[in-house]
Amino acid sequence: MIGLDIGGTKTRGIKVVDGEVVADVEVGSANVQNVARETAAANLAELFGRLDAAGVTRVFAGAGGIDTEADAQALADLIRPHAPRARVNVVHDSRLLLAAGGARTGVAVIAGTGSAAWGVNADGEEARAGGWGYLLGDEGSGYWLGREAVRYSLHRMNLGLEPDSLTAALLAGTGLAEPGALIAHFHDPGTGRRYWAQQSRIVTEAADAGHVGARFMVDQAAHDLARMAAQVARQLDLEGPVILGSGLGMHVRRIQDGFRAGLAEQGIADVQILDRDPIFGTIELAEASGPEPA
């Protein structure tokens, strides 16, 4: 089988033979919410070619933006030409987190380029919070942090204040000379969601260095992620586990600590930080969905 994790920044694919990962490849994003359909198709063609997909009988893919059956079908249609004999399953990428965390029930929280919470209980009931995309939400995501750093810097400029350490780092990271240039740069079609999500590193590093404004942003991100998780847990009458994953969730300690604290206030103590990449959840999901039809 081939497992895919299709994110806003990159697409990762693994080839699994007899339960062992024999190939692991990364290419550009194949998520049509972030790149043109032609670009997504080209990136998938490169990935399947590098994975040597001949003879593959199963493809299991997780991707952001899979909100309807039509979304899943559209992505499956992009995948099928590269594995014409394979059964193709497409799910929202939050499902990969729960499976990669070794849980069949619980709440998975994505904190990466975007954000979302999804859960399932023992009765098979599902619920979700967030995951609406960067124009409508994505609170606590990398994009959200990058945008908040821009807003912070522009607000200081309007007050007549000189750039502080966070703004200076943001200007250095974007190659700009002064805060006013952030406005046009932010709205430039050449930047966009992926670009600004990458600037979240500037915010988390400033927070670690003690910058008060950056700490407020990171703490707010953790609070928003915990709020989404708690909403799903309440809807499904779950006490856990709640599994936090993706780039920010797996690697930013301040977000992890704030996330745990926020859920503790809601009476939820069973919180886990994903310790392996979500793509490995495709193996568990494929196995759980049953054997191939004869």
C-alpha positions as CSV (number, residue, x, y, z in Angstrom):
1,M,0.0,0.0,0.0
2,I,0.9,3.7,-0.2
3,G,0.0,6.1,2.6
4,L,-0.2,9.8,1.9
5,D,-0.3,12.8,4.3
6,I,-1.2,15.8,2.1
7,G,-0.6,19.0,4.0
8,G,-0.7,22.7,3.1
9,T,3.1,22.8,2.8
10,K,4.1,19.4,1.5
11,T,2.9,15.9,0.6
12,R,4.6,12.9,2.2
13,G,4.2,9.4,0.9
14,I,5.2,6.0,2.3
15,K,5.2,2.7,0.5
16,V,4.4,-0.3,2.8
17,V,5.2,-3.9,1.9
18,D,4.2,-6.7,4.3
19,G,3.9,-4.1,7.1
20,E,7.3,-2.6,6.6
21,V,7.9,0.9,5.3
22,V,10.3,0.5,2.3
23,A,10.2,4.0,0.9
24,D,9.5,7.5,2.3
25,V,9.3,10.5,-0.1
26,E,8.3,14.2,0.2
27,V,7.2,16.5,-2.6
28,G,5.3,19.8,-2.8
29,S,1.7,20.1,-1.6
30,A,-1.0,18.3,-3.5
31,N,-3.8,20.0,-1.6
32,V,-5.9,21.9,-4.1
33,Q,-6.9,24.4,-1.4
34,N,-3.3,25.6,-1.4
35,V,-2.0,25.0,-4.9
36,A,-3.5,24.9,-8.4
37,R,-5.0,21.6,-9.5
38,E,-2.3,21.2,-12.1
39,T,0.4,21.7,-9.5
40,A,-1.2,19.1,-7.2
41,A,-1.4,16.6,-10.1
42,A,2.3,17.2,-11.0
43,N,3.4,16.7,-7.4
44,L,1.4,13.5,-7.1
45,A,2.9,12.2,-10.3
46,E,6.4,12.9,-9.0
47,L,5.6,11.3,-5.6
48,F,4.1,8.1,-7.1
49,G,7.0,7.8,-9.6
50,R,9.6,8.1,-6.8
51,L,7.7,5.5,-4.7
52,D,7.5,3.0,-7.6
53,A,3.8,2.5,-7.3
54,A,3.5,-0.3,-9.9
55,G,1.5,-3.1,-8.4
56,V,0.1,-1.1,-5.5
57,T,-3.3,-2.3,-4.5
58,R,-4.2,0.2,-1.8
59,V,-3.8,3.9,-1.3
60,F,-4.9,5.6,2.0
61,A,-4.6,9.4,2.0
62,G,-5.3,12.0,4.7
63,A,-5.6,15.7,3.7
64,G,-6.8,19.0,5.0
65,G,-10.0,20.4,3.6
66,I,-11.7,17.0,3.2
67,D,-15.1,18.2,4.5
68,T,-17.5,16.4,2.2
69,E,-17.8,13.3,0.1
70,A,-17.3,15.5,-3.0
71,D,-13.9,16.7,-1.5
72,A,-12.8,13.2,-0.9
73,Q,-13.9,12.1,-4.4
74,A,-12.0,15.0,-6.1
75,L,-8.8,14.1,-4.4
76,A,-9.3,10.4,-5.1
77,D,-9.7,11.3,-8.8
78,L,-6.3,13.0,-8.7
79,I,-4.7,9.9,-7.2
80,R,-6.2,7.1,-9.2
81,P,-4.3,7.7,-12.5
82,H,-1.1,7.0,-10.6
83,A,-2.4,3.7,-9.0
84,P,-5.1,2.5,-11.4
85,R,-5.5,-0.9,-9.8
86,A,-5.6,0.4,-6.2
87,R,-8.5,0.9,-3.8
88,V,-8.3,4.6,-2.8
89,N,-9.5,5.9,0.5
90,V,-9.4,9.6,1.4
91,V,-10.1,11.1,4.8
92,H,-9.6,14.3,6.7
93,D,-6.0,14.4,8.0
94,S,-7.1,14.7,11.6
95,R,-8.0,11.0,11.4
96,L,-4.4,10.2,10.8
97,L,-3.4,11.8,14.1
98,L,-5.7,9.7,16.2
99,A,-4.6,6.5,14.4
100,A,-0.9,7.4,14.7
101,G,-1.4,7.9,18.4
102,G,-2.6,4.3,18.7
103,A,-6.2,5.3,19.6
104,R,-9.5,4.1,18.0
105,T,-11.6,6.6,19.9
106,G,-10.7,10.1,21.2
107,V,-10.0,13.6,19.9
108,A,-7.3,14.5,17.5
109,V,-6.1,18.1,17.2
110,I,-4.1,19.5,14.3
111,A,-1.8,22.4,15.0
112,G,0.2,22.9,11.8
113,T,-0.2,25.2,8.8
114,G,-3.9,25.1,9.7
115,S,-5.9,23.8,12.7
116,A,-8.8,21.5,13.4
117,A,-10.1,19.1,16.0
118,W,-11.9,15.9,15.2
119,G,-13.1,13.0,17.4
120,V,-15.0,9.7,17.4
121,N,-16.5,7.8,20.3
122,A,-17.1,4.1,20.8
123,D,-20.6,4.4,19.2
124,G,-19.0,5.7,16.0
125,E,-20.4,9.2,16.5
126,E,-18.1,11.9,15.1
127,A,-17.7,15.6,15.8
128,R,-15.4,18.3,14.6
129,A,-14.4,21.9,15.5
130,G,-12.6,24.3,13.3
131,G,-10.8,23.3,10.2
132,W,-12.7,26.0,8.2
133,G,-9.6,27.3,6.4
134,Y,-7.5,30.4,7.0
135,L,-10.1,32.9,5.8
136,L,-12.7,31.7,8.3
137,G,-10.7,30.4,11.2
138,D,-7.6,28.2,11.7
139,E,-7.1,29.7,15.2
140,G,-3.9,28.4,16.8
141,S,-2.3,27.5,13.5
142,G,1.0,28.5,12.0
143,Y,-0.8,30.8,9.6
144,W,-2.7,32.4,12.5
145,L,0.6,33.1,14.4
146,G,2.3,34.5,11.3
147,R,-0.7,36.8,10.6
148,E,-0.9,38.0,14.3
149,A,2.8,38.9,14.2
150,V,2.1,41.1,11.1
151,R,-0.9,42.7,12.8
152,Y,1.2,43.3,16.0
153,S,3.9,45.0,14.0
154,L,1.5,47.2,12.0
155,H,-0.3,48.3,15.2
156,R,3.0,49.4,16.7
157,M,3.7,51.3,13.5
158,N,0.4,53.1,13.8
159,L,1.2,54.1,17.3
160,G,4.5,55.6,16.2
161,L,6.6,53.1,18.0
162,E,9.9,51.8,16.7
163,P,10.1,48.2,15.7
164,D,10.8,45.9,18.7
165,S,12.6,42.6,18.6
166,L,9.6,40.7,17.2
167,T,9.0,43.1,14.4
168,A,12.7,43.3,13.6
169,A,12.9,39.5,13.4
170,L,9.7,39.5,11.2
171,L,11.2,42.1,8.9
172,A,14.5,40.2,8.6
173,G,12.6,36.9,7.9
174,T,10.5,38.5,5.1
175,G,13.4,40.6,3.7
176,L,11.5,43.9,4.2
177,A,13.0,47.2,5.3
178,E,10.2,48.7,7.4
179,P,6.8,47.7,8.9
180,G,4.7,49.5,6.4
181,A,5.9,47.2,3.7
182,L,4.2,44.3,5.5
183,I,0.8,45.4,4.2
184,A,1.5,44.9,0.5
185,H,3.7,41.9,1.2
186,F,0.9,40.2,3.1
187,H,-1.6,40.7,0.3
188,D,0.9,39.8,-2.4
189,P,-0.4,36.6,-4.2
190,G,3.2,35.4,-4.1
191,T,3.1,34.9,-0.3
192,G,-0.1,33.4,0.9
193,R,-1.1,30.8,3.6
194,R,2.0,28.6,3.4
195,Y,4.4,31.5,3.4
196,W,2.9,33.2,6.5
197,A,2.6,29.9,8.3
198,Q,6.3,29.5,8.0
199,Q,6.8,32.8,9.9
200,S,5.3,31.3,13.0
201,R,8.8,30.1,13.9
202,I,9.7,33.8,14.4
203,V,6.9,34.1,16.9
204,T,7.6,30.9,18.9
205,E,11.3,31.8,19.1
206,A,10.5,35.3,20.3
207,A,8.2,33.8,22.9
208,D,11.0,31.5,24.1
209,A,13.3,34.5,24.3
210,G,10.8,36.3,26.7
211,H,9.0,38.7,24.3
212,V,5.7,39.5,26.1
213,G,3.6,40.0,22.9
214,A,4.9,36.8,21.3
215,R,4.1,34.9,24.5
216,F,0.6,36.3,24.5
217,M,0.1,35.1,20.9
218,V,1.5,31.6,21.6
219,D,-0.6,31.3,24.8
220,Q,-3.7,32.4,22.9
221,A,-3.0,29.8,20.2
222,A,-2.8,27.1,22.9
223,H,-6.0,28.3,24.4
224,D,-7.9,28.2,21.1
225,L,-6.6,24.7,20.3
226,A,-7.7,23.5,23.8
227,R,-11.1,25.1,23.3
228,M,-11.7,23.2,20.1
229,A,-10.6,20.0,21.6
230,A,-12.9,20.4,24.6
231,Q,-15.8,21.3,22.4
232,V,-15.4,18.0,20.5
233,A,-14.9,16.0,23.7
234,R,-18.1,17.4,25.2
235,Q,-20.1,16.7,22.1
236,L,-19.0,13.0,22.1
237,D,-19.0,12.6,25.9
238,L,-15.3,11.7,25.9
239,E,-12.8,12.1,28.7
240,G,-9.9,11.4,26.3
241,P,-7.5,10.7,24.9
242,V,-6.9,14.1,23.3
243,I,-3.9,13.8,20.9
244,L,-2.1,17.0,19.8
245,G,-0.1,16.7,16.6
246,S,1.4,18.4,13.5
247,G,4.3,20.8,13.4
248,L,3.4,23.3,16.1
249,G,1.7,20.7,18.2
250,M,4.6,18.3,18.2
251,H,7.5,20.7,18.5
252,V,6.5,23.9,20.4
253,R,6.7,23.2,24.2
254,R,4.8,26.4,25.2
255,I,1.9,25.4,23.0
256,Q,1.9,21.9,24.5
257,D,2.0,23.2,28.1
258,G,-0.8,25.7,27.4
259,F,-2.9,23.1,25.7
260,R,-2.6,20.7,28.6
261,A,-3.4,23.5,31.1
262,G,-6.5,24.6,29.0
263,L,-7.9,21.1,28.9
264,A,-7.2,20.5,32.6
265,E,-9.5,23.5,33.3
266,Q,-12.2,21.6,31.4
267,G,-11.6,18.5,33.5
268,I,-9.7,16.6,30.7
269,A,-6.4,15.1,31.9
270,D,-5.8,12.4,29.3
271,V,-3.7,14.5,26.9
272,Q,-1.0,13.1,24.6
273,I,1.5,14.8,22.3
274,L,1.9,12.7,19.2
275,D,5.4,11.2,19.1
276,R,5.4,9.9,15.5
277,D,4.4,11.5,12.3
278,P,0.7,11.4,11.4
279,I,1.4,9.6,8.1
280,F,2.0,6.3,9.9
281,G,-1.6,6.4,10.9
282,T,-2.5,5.5,7.3
283,I,-1.2,2.0,8.1
284,E,-3.5,1.5,11.0
285,L,-6.4,3.0,9.2
286,A,-5.9,0.7,6.2
287,E,-5.7,-2.3,8.4
288,A,-8.8,-1.3,10.3
289,S,-10.8,-0.9,7.1
290,G,-10.5,-4.6,6.3
291,P,-8.9,-6.7,3.6
292,E,-9.0,-6.0,0.0
293,P,-12.0,-7.4,-1.9
294,A,-11.2,-10.5,-3.9
